[in-house]
Amino acid sequence: MSSEQSVQERQLRCQLADFYHLVDYLGWSELIFNHISVRLPGAEHRYLVNPFGLSYHEITPDNLLTVNVEGQLIGASDYPANPAGFALHGAIHATRPDIHCVAHTHTNPVSAVAMKSAGFDHSNFYGAQLYGRVGYHTFEGITLHADERSRMIASLGDKHVLVLRNHGVAVCERDIPTTFMLLWTVQRAAEIQCQAGTIPGPDTVLPDAIAERCATAAARLIDGAQFAQLVFDAQVRRMRRHTALT
């Protein structure tokens, strides 16, 4: 590994640890389960992921594992890998070279939307930003089996959000900040959709053209104004300040 790659890996390790801590801080973690993974620079089919058995707040840059697309441990570690849980991540990483980071959650609002046959509603502010970006995969049980990988990838297609019906969601993007921003948007869309569903009366439905325009504008802001990096950095500062005060 070159010195430049070593520096890049260290930066990724620090940033990925922050991502795990943010998910825990925001209440989106699931005991010791689920993964957030990121592709390593200059390493074919090698990724960083959480050690199995640790809560998200226990993850550090140094105890993150290096694994292959099967979730098998590369190198030495005091912690085990969880190959079964990496089935979804490995499949996406192996087939989508544009994707460098994948995050999987099943918070209450996300799992509730995943239960609904219609999936995400694109009529709230956050849901509109997801227009044209969401794929749906039929539930086949706990995601453990290699033969399901091709079907999950077909369900995702060229999109960046995969709703695992009756389960949760996976979001994937080109880097860690953009993946965090997308996960936050998905979470907010689910929260608003669930809250609106408790209020009697019909919703105001956005035309598809307006939702598409909103999604296009959001993508342009993230690309051109570096919104994702600014949001990620601000939330890390906020988290660190609050945790330092407790």
N, C-alpha and C positions, 0 to 999 in steps of 0.2 A: 504494500500500500504506500502511495506517495505521501509526502508531508502535507500536500494540499488536501488529499483525501482524508487524512487523519484529522485535519482541522475541520473539514466538512462533517465528518462523522461525529466529532465532539459537539459541534453546533447542533446537529440533528438530535443527539442524545439529550442535550439540555432542553431543546425545544419540545421534544416528545414527552419528556418527564413533566414539563410545564402543562402540556395538553392533558396528560393523565390527572394532574393535580387540579386543573380547572374543571374537568368532568366530575371529580369528586367534590370539589368546592361548590359546584352548581347543583349537586344532588342528582346527577345523572348516572352514577356508578351502580353496579349490580354485584354487591359483595366482592368476591374474587374473580368473577366471571367477565366475559366479553374481552375484546381486544381493541387497541388502536395500534396500527402498524405503519411503518414508513420504510420506503426503499433506501438502501444504502448506496451512496455514490460510488461509481466505478466497480461495483460488485454485481455480477450477474446473478439474479434470483437470490439475493440475500437481503434480509429485512430486520429491522429492530422491532421488538414486541415485548410485552410485559412478562415477567416471570410468573409462572403459575403458582398460586397460593398466597400472593401478596395483595393487599388492598391497594387501591389506586394511590392513596396518600403515602404509601410506603415505597413507591417506585422512585428510583433515583437515576441519574444519567449513567451511573456505573453498573447498576444491577439489571439494566435492560439487556435482553437476550438478543443474540444474532441467530436467526433461523433461516431455513430455506423455504421454498414454496409449500413444502409438506408440513411446515411447523417444527421440523426437527432441528435440534440444537446444533449450532456450529461453534466449536471452541469449548472452553471450560467455563463452568458456572457453578455457583453454590445452589442454584435454583433449577428446577425442572422446566422444560418447555411443555406446552399443551398442544400437541399436534392435532388432536380432534377439534379443538376450538378454532384452529387456524384454517380449517377447510374453506370457509368463505373468503377470508383474506387472501390466502394463497391462490385461489382461483382467479380473483380479480387482478392481483399483481401479475400473475403469469400471462394474462391475456390482454391487459390494457396498459401498454407502455406509457400512455399519457397520464396514468394514475400513479402517484407516488405515496399517497397516504390514504388509509382506509380506517374508518371508525364505525363501530357497531354498538348500538344502545337499544334498550327496550324500557324506557321510562313509561310511567302510567299513560300520559297523553299519547305518546308515539304508539304504544301497544294497543291503546283503544282505537286509534285511527286504523291501525293494521288489522283490526277485527272487522272493520266495516267494508262491505263489498265495493263501495264507491271509492274507498281510499281517501286520498287528500283532496280537500275542497280548495279550489284555486280562487275563491272569492274573498278571502281575507288578505290583508296587506302582505303577510308573510307567505301564505299559500300561493298568491299570485306570482311571487318570485320563483316558485318551483315549477311553473307551467312548462311543460315539455321536457322536464328534467327527471321525471320519476318513472321507474319501472316497477313491476309487481311480480312477485314469485310465490307460487302456490306452496303452502306448507306441506312438508314431507316428513315432519318429525324433527327431532334435534339434529342440527346440521353436523353430521358426523361422517357421512358416507361419500366416498370419492365419486360415485356415479352421479351424484346430484350436482356436481360442480358445473358440468356443461350446461345443465338446465338453468342454473342460477345465472351464469354468464349470458345465456340467451335472453333471460328475463331482464337483465340489466341493459343489454345492448350497448348503445353509445351514450347512455345517460349517466348521471352522477349520484342518483339516489335510488336505492333498491329497497322497496318495502317488502319485507318478509311477512307475508300474510299470516295472521294469527300469532305473530311473534314479535317483531320489532323492525329495526331499520338499519341499513348500512349506507354510509355516505362516503364518497371517495372523490378526491381532487388532486391537483398537481403538487400541492405542498401542504405543510401542517397548518399554517394560518388560514388558508382558503378552505381546508377541510373543517376546521373549527367553525369558521363563519357559516359554512353550509349546514353543519350540524346544529348550530344555534338557530338558524333560520327554520330548519325542519322542526326543531323542538317548539319554537314560538308558533309556527303554523298549527301544530298539533294542539298546543295549549288553547289557542284562540278558537279553533274548530270545536274542541270539546266544551269550552265555556259557552260558545254561541248555541250549542246544542241544548243547553239547559234553559235557554230563554224561550218562552212561547212566541209563536209567530214566525212567519217566513223570513228567510235571509234575503239580503239584497245580492243577487247573483251578478257577478261581473261577466261581460261578454268575453269570449275567448280572445278576441283581438286586443282587448285592454290588458288581460292577464299576460298575453304574450309580450306586449309592449313593456309591461312592468318587469318581466323576467329579463328581457333584453337590456333594459336600462340598468337593472341591478348588476348584471354581468359586466356591463361597460364600466360601472363605477368601481367594481372590485378590481378589474384589470387596469384601468387607467389611473385611478386615484389611490390605489394600494389600500383600499378600505380594509381588506382582510388582515393585513399586517398591522395596521393601526388598531383595529379592534382587538386582535390577539394580544398585542403588547400592552394595551390599556387594561385588559382583563387580568393579565398576569400581574401587573403592578397593583391593581385593586386587591387581588387575591393575597399577594404577599403582604400588603399593608394590613389587611384584616386578620390574617393568620398571625402576624407579628404582635397584634394587639390582644390576642386571646391567650 
